[in-house]
């Protein structure tokens, strides 16, 4: 079975907010940004913009995208694909589930809609 990380109660991450999960917490090679989208869904992306080495967890949630705080590239939460420049390279996604009211991160397991 794949490694999972319990992040605590899902209701502690408000809609439109982002939580950083460090590599030490997740066991993943890099930090991960966990997002509670405005539609209520939960998503996770690698926490480094593919254009600049900037933390996406400091960015802005807009519908189902996460916008980089430096140059405003917006990444699709489902696929990791940048929808606006200057970023051109997708970031990896990670599966997030809600189990018994808790957020559970599956580091390294892509979101089902992510391009492989």
MMTF fields as JSON, N, C-alpha, C and O atoms, coordinates in Angstrom:
{
  "mmtfVersion": "1.0.0",
  "mmtfProducer": "UNKNOWN",
  "numBonds": 463,
  "numAtoms": 464,
  "numGroups": 116,
  "numChains": 1,
  "numModels": 1,
  "chainsPerModel": [1],
  "groupsPerChain": [116],
  "chainIdList": ["A"],
  "bondAtomList": [4, 2, 8, 6, 12, 10, 16, 14, 20, 18, 24, 22, 28, 26, 32, 30, 36, 34, 40, 38, 44, 42, 48, 46, 52, 50, 56, 54, 60, 58, 64, 62, 68, 66, 72, 70, 76, 74, 80, 78, 84, 82, 88, 86, 92, 90, 96, 94, 100, 98, 104, 102, 108, 106, 112, 110, 116, 114, 120, 118, 124, 122, 128, 126, 132, 130, 136, 134, 140, 138, 144, 142, 148, 146, 152, 150, 156, 154, 160, 158, 164, 162, 168, 166, 172, 170, 176, 174, 180, 178, 184, 182, 188, 186, 192, 190, 196, 194, 200, 198, 204, 202, 208, 206, 212, 210, 216, 214, 220, 218, 224, 222, 228, 226, 232, 230, 236, 234, 240, 238, 244, 242, 248, 246, 252, 250, 256, 254, 260, 258, 264, 262, 268, 266, 272, 270, 276, 274, 280, 278, 284, 282, 288, 286, 292, 290, 296, 294, 300, 298, 304, 302, 308, 306, 312, 310, 316, 314, 320, 318, 324, 322, 328, 326, 332, 330, 336, 334, 340, 338, 344, 342, 348, 346, 352, 350, 356, 354, 360, 358, 364, 362, 368, 366, 372, 370, 376, 374, 380, 378, 384, 382, 388, 386, 392, 390, 396, 394, 400, 398, 404, 402, 408, 406, 412, 410, 416, 414, 420, 418, 424, 422, 428, 426, 432, 430, 436, 434, 440, 438, 444, 442, 448, 446, 452, 450, 456, 454, 460, 458],
  "bondOrderList": [1, 1, 1, 1, 1, 1, 1, 1, 1, 1, 1, 1, 1, 1, 1, 1, 1, 1, 1, 1, 1, 1, 1, 1, 1, 1, 1, 1, 1, 1, 1, 1, 1, 1, 1, 1, 1, 1, 1, 1, 1, 1, 1, 1, 1, 1, 1, 1, 1, 1, 1, 1, 1, 1, 1, 1, 1, 1, 1, 1, 1, 1, 1, 1, 1, 1, 1, 1, 1, 1, 1, 1, 1, 1, 1, 1, 1, 1, 1, 1, 1, 1, 1, 1, 1, 1, 1, 1, 1, 1, 1, 1, 1, 1, 1, 1, 1, 1, 1, 1, 1, 1, 1, 1, 1, 1, 1, 1, 1, 1, 1, 1, 1, 1, 1],
  "groupList": [{"groupName": "UNK", "atomNameList": ["N", "CA", "C", "O"], "elementList": ["N", "C", "C", "O"], "formalChargeList": [0, 0, 0, 0], "bondAtomList": [1, 0, 2, 1, 3, 2], "bondOrderList": [1, 1, 2], "singleLetterCode": "X", "chemCompType": "L-PEPTIDE LINKING"}],
  "groupTypeList": [0, 0, 0, 0, 0, 0, 0, 0, 0, 0, 0, 0, 0, 0, 0, 0, 0, 0, 0, 0, 0, 0, 0, 0, 0, 0, 0, 0, 0, 0, 0, 0, 0, 0, 0, 0, 0, 0, 0, 0, 0, 0, 0, 0, 0, 0, 0, 0, 0, 0, 0, 0, 0, 0, 0, 0, 0, 0, 0, 0, 0, 0, 0, 0, 0, 0, 0, 0, 0, 0, 0, 0, 0, 0, 0, 0, 0, 0, 0, 0, 0, 0, 0, 0, 0, 0, 0, 0, 0, 0, 0, 0, 0, 0, 0, 0, 0, 0, 0, 0, 0, 0, 0, 0, 0, 0, 0, 0, 0, 0, 0, 0, 0, 0, 0, 0],
  "groupIdList": [1, 2, 3, 4, 5, 6, 7, 8, 9, 10, 11, 12, 13, 14, 15, 16, 17, 18, 19, 20, 21, 22, 23, 24, 25, 26, 27, 28, 29, 30, 31, 32, 33, 34, 35, 36, 37, 38, 39, 40, 41, 42, 43, 44, 45, 46, 47, 48, 49, 50, 51, 52, 53, 54, 55, 56, 57, 58, 59, 60, 61, 62, 63, 64, 65, 66, 67, 68, 69, 70, 71, 72, 73, 74, 75, 76, 77, 78, 79, 80, 81, 82, 83, 84, 85, 86, 87, 88, 89, 90, 91, 92, 93, 94, 95, 96, 97, 98, 99, 100, 101, 102, 103, 104, 105, 106, 107, 108, 109, 110, 111, 112, 113, 114, 115, 116],
  "secStructList": [7, 7, 7, 7, 3, 3, 3, 3, 3, 4, 4, 4, 1, 7, 6, 6, 3, 3, 3, 3, 3, 7, 2, 2, 2, 2, 7, 1, 1, 1, 7, 3, 3, 3, 3, 3, 7, 6, 6, 1, 7, 3, 3, 3, 3, 3, 1, 5, 7, 1, 1, 1, 1, 7, 5, 4, 4, 4, 1, 3, 3, 3, 6, 6, 3, 3, 3, 7, 6, 6, 6, 7, 7, 3, 3, 3, 6, 6, 6, 7, 7, 5, 1, 1, 1, 1, 7, 7, 1, 7, 7, 7, 3, 3, 3, 3, 3, 3, 3, 6, 6, 3, 3, 3, 3, 3, 6, 6, 7, 7, 7, 6, 6, 1, 7, 7],
  "xCoordList": [0.843, 0.0, 0.881, 1.922, 0.464, 1.204, 1.198, 0.283, 2.225, 2.38, 1.305, 1.018, 0.72, -0.254, 0.121, 0.841, -0.383, -0.144, -1.481, -2.164, -1.858, -3.078, -2.771, -1.897, -3.495, -3.267, -4.232, -4.206, -5.08, -6.026, -7.375, -7.615, -8.256, -9.629, -9.698, -9.079, -10.461, -10.611, -11.214, -10.899, -12.078, -12.733, -11.8, -12.207, -10.559, -9.604, -8.869, -8.139, -9.059, -8.506, -9.671, -10.414, -9.84, -10.988, -10.942, -9.87, -12.113, -12.199, -11.379, -11.391, -10.663, -9.851, -8.488, -7.761, -8.126, -6.86, -5.914, -6.329, -4.626, -3.574, -2.765, -2.48, -2.396, -1.564, -0.285, -0.336, 0.856, 2.115, 2.402, 2.326, 2.731, 3.161, 4.628, 4.95, 5.504, 6.934, 7.34, 6.633, 8.484, 8.997, 9.255, 9.128, 9.612, 9.819, 8.516, 8.512, 7.415, 6.11, 5.594, 4.982, 5.847, 5.241, 6.134, 5.643, 7.448, 8.363, 8.589, 9.298, 7.993, 8.146, 9.434, 9.979, 9.919, 11.183, 11.129, 12.17, 9.949, 9.802, 8.529, 7.698, 8.386, 7.184, 5.971, 6.101, 4.796, 3.538, 2.556, 2.437, 1.855, 0.798, -0.539, -0.914, -1.26, -2.591, -3.606, -3.526, -4.562, -5.495, -6.933, -7.339, -7.699, -9.145, -9.749, -9.846, -10.152, -10.657, -11.975, -12.672, -12.296, -13.527, -14.772, -15.846, -14.643, -15.798, -15.945, -16.853, -15.041, -15.104, -14.174, -13.981, -13.588, -12.684, -11.312, -10.913, -10.602, -9.24, -8.269, -8.533, -7.143, -6.151, -4.765, -4.613, -3.745, -2.37, -1.451, -1.598, -0.494, 0.491, 1.869, 1.995, 2.911, 4.254, 4.272, 3.668, 4.962, 4.912, 5.976, 6.368, 6.446, 7.417, 6.97, 6.753, 6.835, 6.463, 7.496, 8.695, 7.036, 7.951, 8.664, 9.558, 8.285, 8.931, 10.04, 11.134, 9.773, 10.726, 10.65, 9.643, 11.683, 11.673, 10.921, 11.515, 9.601, 8.72, 7.698, 7.205, 7.387, 6.417, 5.002, 4.509, 4.361, 2.97, 2.013, 0.912, 2.42, 1.52, 1.346, 0.458, 2.177, 2.007, 1.133, 0.929, 0.616, -0.165, -1.633, -2.045, -2.413, -3.819, -4.691, -4.401, -5.754, -6.692, -7.758, -8.381, -7.952, -8.976, -9.722, -9.206, -10.943, -11.741, -10.94, -10.66, -10.554, -9.773, -8.354, -7.793, -7.771, -6.367, -5.657, -6.274, -4.333, -3.476, -2.505, -1.741, -2.544, -1.745, -0.447, -0.448, 0.653, 1.962, 2.01, 1.568, 2.543, 2.566, 3.586, 3.52, 4.538, 5.563, 5.166, 5.172, 4.822, 4.535, 3.136, 2.827, 2.298, 0.873, 0.557, -0.532, 1.486, 1.121, 0.072, 0.227, -0.988, -2.068, -2.014, -2.062, -1.912, -1.817, -3.157, -3.771, -3.606, -4.832, -4.638, -3.659, -5.553, -5.435, -5.598, -5.046, -6.343, -6.583, -5.423, -5.11, -4.787, -3.78, -2.368, -1.404, -2.225, -0.923, -0.438, 0.658, -1.234, -0.856, -1.018, -2.041, 0.005, -0.141, -1.145, -1.073, -2.069, -3.097, -2.768, -3.39, -1.782, -1.34, 0.186, 0.788, 0.816, 2.271, 2.675, 1.819, 3.935, 5.064, 5.405, 6.205, 4.847, 5.15, 4.654, 3.569, 5.462, 5.108, 5.123, 4.578, 5.734, 5.913, 4.944, 4.863, 4.211, 3.299, 4.045, 5.228, 3.344, 3.854, 3.124, 2.01, 3.753, 3.138, 1.985, 2.014, 0.976, -0.158, -0.017, 0.737, -0.756, -0.789, -2.251, -3.007, -2.628, -3.996, -4.24, -3.401, -5.403, -5.87, -7.269, -8.115, -7.516, -8.85, -9.323, -8.53, -10.622, -11.195, -11.682, -12.549, -11.109, -11.438, -11.811, -11.005, -13.048, -13.567, -13.395, -13.111, -13.569, -13.488, -12.09, -11.923, -11.063, -9.681, -9.174, -9.568, -8.281, -7.581, -6.451, -5.668, -6.369, -5.307, -4.578, -5.166, -3.278, -2.431, -1.753, -1.256, -1.741, -1.1, 0.091, -0.014, 1.221, 2.357, 2.835, 3.011, 3.042, 3.523, 2.441, 2.716, 1.21, 0.084, -0.609, -1.199, -0.556, -1.145, -2.668, -3.326, -3.202, -4.649, -5.091, -4.38, -6.26, -6.71, -6.793, -6.68, -6.987, -7.105, -5.776, -5.725, -4.704, -3.391, -2.879, -3.115, -2.19, -1.567, -0.388, 0.386, -0.256, 0.844, 1.965, 2.974],
  "yCoordList": [-1.196, 0.0, 1.25, 1.282, 2.26, 3.512, 4.251, 4.101, 5.038, 5.851, 6.946, 7.566, 7.184, 8.265, 9.099, 8.644, 10.336, 11.25, 11.837, 12.472, 11.628, 12.217, 13.66, 13.916, 14.606, 16.033, 16.634, 17.842, 15.811, 16.306, 16.62, 16.346, 17.196, 17.457, 18.339, 19.401, 17.876, 18.604, 19.987, 20.924, 20.119, 21.413, 22.469, 23.616, 22.095, 23.077, 23.824, 24.777, 23.394, 24.118, 24.79, 24.127, 26.104, 26.806, 26.805, 26.726, 26.892, 27.017, 28.212, 29.27, 28.021, 29.098, 29.246, 30.191, 28.338, 28.423, 27.298, 26.29, 27.497, 26.553, 26.223, 27.099, 24.952, 24.486, 23.901, 23.12, 24.274, 23.678, 22.441, 22.48, 21.349, 20.125, 19.944, 19.738, 20.023, 19.948, 18.524, 17.558, 18.429, 17.108, 16.263, 15.039, 16.892, 16.161, 15.555, 14.443, 16.276, 15.774, 14.66, 13.702, 14.792, 13.869, 12.706, 11.673, 12.867, 11.849, 11.942, 11.112, 12.944, 13.171, 13.951, 14.541, 13.959, 14.615, 16.141, 16.786, 16.714, 18.167, 18.52, 17.657, 19.81, 20.271, 20.147, 20.143, 20.046, 19.892, 20.958, 21.207, 21.587, 22.558, 21.835, 21.305, 21.809, 21.199, 22.339, 23.285, 22.232, 23.324, 22.888, 21.791, 23.764, 23.582, 24.549, 25.749, 24.015, 24.833, 25.504, 25.091, 26.541, 27.291, 26.459, 26.8, 25.344, 24.472, 23.419, 22.589, 23.455, 22.516, 21.327, 20.601, 21.105, 19.974, 20.218, 21.357, 19.125, 19.202, 18.675, 17.671, 19.367, 19.036, 19.255, 19.917, 18.693, 18.907, 18.957, 18.19, 19.89, 20.089, 20.185, 20.549, 19.86, 20.178, 21.661, 22.472, 22.01, 23.374, 24.291, 25.268, 23.995, 24.876, 25.182, 24.276, 26.464, 26.895, 26.374, 26.395, 25.912, 25.381, 26.485, 26.197, 27.728, 28.856, 29.451, 29.721, 29.649, 30.188, 29.332, 28.664, 29.346, 28.577, 29.353, 29.897, 29.391, 30.126, 29.145, 28.269, 29.3, 28.424, 28.743, 29.858, 27.741, 27.927, 28.014, 28.546, 27.499, 27.576, 29.021, 29.3, 29.938, 31.366, 32.037, 33.25, 31.246, 31.782, 31.956, 31.931, 32.133, 32.492, 31.445, 31.015, 31.043, 30.082, 30.865, 31.779, 30.49, 31.109, 29.974, 29.35, 29.706, 28.59, 27.301, 26.864, 26.667, 25.43, 25.623, 24.75, 26.791, 27.035, 27.583, 28.137, 27.408, 27.994, 28.909, 28.468, 30.189, 31.204, 31.448, 31.673, 31.401, 31.676, 33.123, 34.025, 33.36, 34.723, 35.64, 36.858, 35.07, 35.915, 36.468, 37.682, 35.591, 36.04, 35.67, 35.823, 35.19, 34.959, 33.81, 33.773, 32.872, 31.664, 30.918, 30.74, 30.484, 29.768, 28.299, 27.971, 27.415, 25.98, 25.313, 25.57, 24.451, 23.686, 22.746, 22.001, 22.771, 21.925, 20.452, 19.606, 20.125, 18.72, 18.099, 16.921, 18.902, 18.348, 18.852, 18.207, 19.994, 20.61, 21.407, 21.965, 21.473, 22.167, 23.676, 24.13, 24.46, 25.915, 26.426, 26.081, 27.244, 27.789, 29.192, 29.702, 29.821, 31.155, 31.202, 30.54, 31.996, 32.13, 33.013, 33.678, 33.032, 32.556, 31.066, 30.542, 30.381, 28.95, 28.177, 28.435, 27.232, 26.402, 24.914, 24.097, 24.565, 23.174, 22.848, 23.6, 21.74, 21.347, 21.022, 20.68, 21.133, 20.645, 19.343, 19.118, 18.499, 17.214, 17.412, 18.287, 16.574, 16.564, 15.382, 14.443, 15.449, 14.373, 14.181, 15.147, 12.961, 12.656, 13.085, 12.867, 13.701, 14.039, 13.463, 13.662, 12.751, 12.206, 12.683, 13.136, 12.572, 12.843, 11.503, 10.859, 11.099, 9.818, 10.034, 10.511, 9.675, 9.863, 11.312, 11.564, 12.254, 13.676, 14.25, 15.457, 13.412, 13.891, 13.978, 13.196, 14.956, 15.049, 14.035, 13.967, 13.256, 12.269, 12.534, 12.492, 12.809, 13.068, 11.775, 11.019, 11.53, 10.351, 10.852, 10.944, 11.175, 11.738, 10.798, 9.6, 11.365, 10.577, 9.888, 9.381, 9.856, 9.301, 10.464, 11.309, 10.532, 11.675, 11.709, 10.682, 12.925, 13.098, 12.322, 12.319, 11.654, 10.814, 11.556, 10.924, 12.866, 13.623, 14.179, 14.811, 13.947, 14.486, 13.761, 12.567, 14.496, 13.904, 13.076, 13.487, 11.928, 11.032, 11.088, 10.404],
  "zCoordList": [0.0, 0.0, 0.0, 0.656, -0.726, -0.828, 0.507, 1.316, 0.713, 1.909, 1.953, 0.929, 3.112, 3.283, 4.497, 5.386, 4.517, 5.629, 6.056, 5.253, 7.317, 7.851, 8.233, 9.061, 7.626, 7.853, 8.865, 9.1, 9.466, 10.459, 9.851, 8.675, 10.655, 10.208, 8.957, 8.89, 7.981, 6.719, 6.935, 6.202, 7.937, 8.148, 8.747, 8.933, 9.05, 9.56, 8.446, 8.717, 7.19, 6.047, 5.327, 4.602, 5.518, 4.922, 3.395, 2.795, 2.779, 1.321, 0.869, 1.498, -0.242, -0.796, -0.139, -0.443, 0.752, 1.47, 1.062, 0.49, 1.373, 1.029, 2.274, 3.09, 2.414, 3.516, 2.931, 1.982, 3.491, 3.059, 3.902, 5.13, 3.228, 3.891, 3.505, 2.335, 4.487, 4.2, 3.827, 4.11, 3.193, 2.817, 4.057, 4.006, 5.161, 6.412, 6.914, 7.442, 6.752, 7.186, 6.282, 6.753, 4.973, 4.01, 3.611, 3.154, 3.781, 3.287, 1.788, 1.218, 1.137, -0.301, -0.538, 0.394, -1.751, -2.069, -1.967, -1.84, -2.021, -1.913, -1.168, -0.886, -0.85, -0.169, -1.096, -2.32, -0.482, -1.218, -0.741, 0.459, -1.682, -1.367, -1.422, -2.468, -0.309, -0.247, -0.281, 0.503, -1.203, -1.49, -1.233, -1.616, -0.577, -0.475, -1.481, -1.224, -2.629, -3.731, -3.37, -2.443, -4.119, -3.885, -4.123, -3.629, -4.891, -5.115, -4.024, -4.072, -3.031, -1.914, -2.036, -1.061, -3.21, -3.405, -2.798, -2.554, -2.56, -2.027, -3.077, -3.738, -3.219, -4.219, -3.636, -2.61, -4.302, -3.873, -5.085, -6.037, -5.022, -6.077, -5.446, -4.276, -6.22, -5.754, -5.418, -6.12, -4.349, -3.828, -4.419, -3.781, -5.618, -6.254, -7.673, -8.478, -7.968, -9.317, -10.306, -10.027, -11.45, -12.463, -13.244, -14.04, -13.028, -13.699, -12.832, -13.327, -11.581, -10.615, -9.361, -9.126, -8.573, -7.318, -6.244, -5.313, -6.395, -5.484, -4.923, -5.635, -3.651, -2.998, -3.48, -3.309, -4.084, -4.52, -3.338, -3.474, -2.18, -1.015, -0.541, 0.265, -1.03, -0.747, -1.795, -1.756, -2.73, -3.837, -3.516, -2.357, -4.568, -4.462, -5.145, -6.261, -4.47, -5.034, -5.792, -5.252, -7.046, -7.889, -8.569, -9.496, -8.106, -8.597, -8.482, -7.366, -9.611, -9.55, -10.052, -10.713, -9.728, -10.043, -8.811, -7.902, -8.816, -7.796, -8.523, -9.382, -8.169, -8.848, -8.095, -6.885, -8.823, -8.249, -7.761, -8.472, -6.553, -6.025, -6.711, -6.545, -7.486, -8.084, -9.453, -9.653, -10.392, -11.757, -12.237, -13.419, -11.344, -11.608, -12.562, -13.135, -12.743, -13.499, -12.687, -11.479, -13.346, -12.666, -13.071, -14.256, -12.073, -12.314, -12.017, -10.982, -12.937, -12.736, -11.555, -11.513, -10.603, -9.415, -9.735, -9.031, -10.782, -11.133, -11.914, -11.74, -12.778, -13.688, -13.441, -13.855, -12.775, -12.58, -13.777, -13.739, -14.84, -16.074, -15.87, -15.357, -16.278, -16.176, -17.209, -18.389, -16.75, -17.639, -18.109, -19.04, -17.461, -17.871, -17.794, -16.949, -18.688, -18.637, -17.446, -16.863, -17.085, -17.869, -17.682, -18.456, -16.711, -16.544, -17.757, -18.277, -18.192, -19.342, -18.991, -19.732, -17.88, -17.484, -16.346, -15.375, -16.452, -15.367, -14.078, -14.1, -12.964, -11.683, -11.374, -11.847, -10.585, -10.246, -9.27, -8.405, -9.437, -8.519, -7.563, -7.817, -6.467, -5.48, -5.078, -4.969, -4.866, -4.47, -3.024, -2.15, -2.785, -1.442, -1.303, -2.175, -0.212, 0.045, 1.41, 2.235, 1.631, 2.949, 3.479, 2.887, 4.6, 5.204, 6.666, 7.465, 6.999, 8.363, 8.832, 10.003, 7.911, 8.239, 8.219, 8.395, 8.006, 7.968, 6.542, 5.677, 6.306, 5.033, 5.034, 5.982, 3.98, 3.851, 2.53, 1.449, 2.657, 1.506, 1.088, 1.923, -0.223, -0.805, -1.638, -2.861, -0.988, -1.723, -2.828, -2.61, -4.013, -5.132, -5.94, -7.028, -5.431, -6.195, -6.894, -6.221, -8.227, -8.92, -8.813, -8.651, -8.909, -9.01, -10.237, -11.242, -10.19, -11.314, -12.664, -13.714, -12.648, -13.901, -14.402, -15.457, -13.651, -14.045, -15.29, -15.476, -16.114, -17.295, -16.85, -15.985, -17.433, -17.027, -18.014, -17.841]
}
